[in-house]
Every structure is written in structure tokens, then in C-alpha cells.
Amino acid sequence: MARRGRVELRRIEDRTSRQVRFSKRRAGLFKKAFELSLLCDAEVALLVFSPAGKLYEYASSRCMPLATRLPPLVYVA
């Protein structure tokens, strides 16, 4: 089985394709964060801002009290 080789990372120009890719990558990242917290007994907190500035967050159960103590985040574009 042949390997694909190195993939060039560059911005996706088509807006719809970029949004679909963002949603799929975000879901995969959140799944990996959950798996890391579950399998390795790690405390994980993840913050993701969409291109529109919407906040998506994940925190393992032990991180939740910590996340509520953090000051509010200010997003500056």
C-alpha cells in the first residue's frame, strides 16, 4: 500500500467547503480530547473559535470547576 506523502496545508478558498471542513475537524478534535481525558485520566479543556467568532468548548468533568473560575475571554479579530 503506497503512502500519500506530505500534504500541503493551505487555506481553503471556497467558503462552503471551508465551513464543512471546519465542522468535521472540530468534531474530530473534540472526540480526541474526550478520548484523551478518558483513556489517560487527563484533565482536558479545549476552546475553539469559529471563523465567525462563535465559541465551542469542551472540558473534562474535573476541569469544569476550573473553567467556571477563569475570567471571560475576549475575542479580538
HURAGI-V444862 format. One record per residue. RES is the residue in one small letter. NEAR is the number of other ideal C-beta (glycine too) atoms within 12 Angstrom. Layout:
res: {RES:RES}
near: {NEAR:NEAR}
//
This chain:
res: {m:a:r:r:g:r:v:e:l:r:r:i:e:d:r:t:s:r:q:v:r:f:s:k:r:r:a:g:l:f:k:k:a:f:e:l:s:l:l:c:d:a:e:v:a:l:l:v:f:s:p:a:g:k:l:y:e:y:a:s:s:r:c:m:p:l:a:t:r:l:p:p:l:v:y:v:a}
near: {3:4:6:7:6:6:7:8:8:8:12:17:9:10:13:11:13:18:17:14:21:23:19:15:19:25:17:16:21:24:18:19:27:22:17:20:23:16:13:13:12:19:20:28:26:25:22:24:18:19:18:14:13:15:17:21:23:26:24:25:17:15:23:17:13:14:22:12:11:14:7:10:14:9:14:6:8}
//
